[in-house]
Amino acid sequence: MARNYRSEYDNYHSKPEQKKNRASRNAARAAMVKAGKVRKGDGMDVAHRNGNPRDNSPRNLGVQAKSKNRSFPRKRS
């Protein structure tokens, strides 16, 4: 079965809370680029250590390989 991207956007990505989370993630990436810790196309992700995408304090941000940052089980509490 093919993925329905339109439905996914309508039901999840378009919600105000998710838009704010995405904007905050983008801001975190921009801050790390400005600090010189990541570059475009380097294969690295900016990780939020406590799992909260809106907490962009420098203490909470780190750099990880994409494979490591996107592979942990989503069962944290």
C-alpha positions in Angstrom: 0.0 0.0 0.0 1.4 3.4 -1.0 1.8 6.2 1.5 -0.8 8.9 1.4 1.2 12.1 1.9 -1.8 14.4 1.5 -3.6 12.6 4.4 -0.5 12.6 6.5 -0.1 16.3 6.1 -3.8 17.0 6.8 -3.9 14.8 9.9 -0.5 15.6 11.4 1.9 18.0 9.8 -0.6 20.8 9.4 -1.5 21.0 13.1 -0.3 24.3 14.8 1.7 22.3 17.4 3.6 20.4 14.8 4.3 23.5 12.8 5.9 25.1 15.9 7.9 22.0 16.5 9.2 22.0 12.9 10.0 25.7 13.1 11.9 25.1 16.3 13.9 22.2 14.8 14.8 24.4 11.8 15.9 27.2 14.2 18.1 24.7 16.1 19.7 23.6 12.8 20.3 27.3 11.8 21.9 28.0 15.2 24.3 25.1 14.8 25.2 26.1 11.3 25.9 29.6 12.5 28.1 28.2 15.3 30.0 26.2 12.7 29.1 22.7 14.1 27.3 21.4 11.1 27.2 22.2 7.3 24.8 21.6 4.5 25.2 18.1 3.2 27.4 16.8 6.0 25.1 13.9 6.9 24.7 15.1 10.5 21.6 15.9 12.5 21.1 18.4 15.3 19.8 16.3 18.2 17.7 17.5 21.1 19.1 15.6 24.1 15.9 15.8 26.2 13.7 15.0 23.2 11.8 18.3 23.4 12.1 20.0 19.9 11.2 23.4 21.4 14.1 23.4 23.9 16.9 25.0 21.8 19.1 25.9 24.7 22.8 25.2 23.8 23.1 22.7 26.6 20.2 20.6 25.0 21.6 20.6 21.4 24.1 18.2 20.1 25.3 16.9 16.7 24.9 13.2 15.8 25.1 11.2 12.6 21.7 10.9 10.9 21.7 7.1 11.3 22.2 7.4 15.1 19.8 10.3 15.7 16.9 8.7 13.8 17.3 5.1 15.1 16.5 5.1 18.8 13.2 3.5 19.8 10.4 6.1 20.3 9.4 4.8 23.8 11.0 7.4 26.0 8.8 8.9 28.7 
